[in-house]
């Protein structure tokens, strides 16, 4: 049996404390933090998911549940604490929260090993079903475009209605002028 010397224990304590500090920093910077269960995933699948997340300025970190609990206690993402059971990884989205949730959801459908447990997206906590619903939403730019279009439509219709009588008058005068020139 391996003996734990005081130096080894101190080094382990320092390493774990540093990991908790790193987790707290990432949780503070992230616009979304999603807990996923990765049971049954192969190394290749995990690498593929991490690669996809990196492309959208997100990352996945595997850590012990006790360390994640220490990191979330008393923070804005403390709602995640009850979901820390089983093999858990945290996905951090640093820019586009919706893109990260969509990426995890898409990969979850492909691999069948991945499971979203819960998450905090832009300050609000969501369960797994709500995260799936968020993932199915259209991109933010598309939502904004639809909103702007809906707001512009009444104004454009009003302008068209106001310009229609004037346009008809111009067309009538132009037709009379052409008829007068032809005669």
JOHUNOR-V494410 format. One line per field, one symbol per residue. ss: DSSP state (2 for helix, 1 for strand, 0 for the rest). phi: phi as a letter, one per 30 degrees, with the letter a starting at -180 (. if undefined). burial: I if it has 16 or more other ideal C-beta (glycine too) atoms within 10 Angstrom, else O. A space follows every 50 residues. Layout:
BEGIN
ss->???
phi->???
burial->???
END
This chain:
BEGIN
ss->00000222222222222222222222222001111110000022222222 22222001111100222222220000022222200001111110002222 22222222222000111111100111122222222000022222222222 222222222222222222222222222222220
phi->.ddcdedddddddddddddddddedddddddbbbdbccejdddddddddd dddedchbacbcbdedddedddeicdcdddedccbidbbcccccbcdddd dddddddddddicdbdcaabchjccbddddddddddddeedddddddddd ddedddddddddddddddddddddddddddddd
burial->OOOOOOOOOOOOOOOOOOIIOOIIOIIOOIIIIIIIIIOOIOOOIIOOIO OIIOOIOIIIOOIOOOIIIIIIOOIOIOIIIOIIOOOIIIIIIOOIIIII IIIIIOIIOOIOOIIIIIIIIOOOIIOIOOIIOIIOOOOOOOOOOOOOOO OOOOOOOOOOOOOOOOOOOOOOOOOOOOOOOOO
END
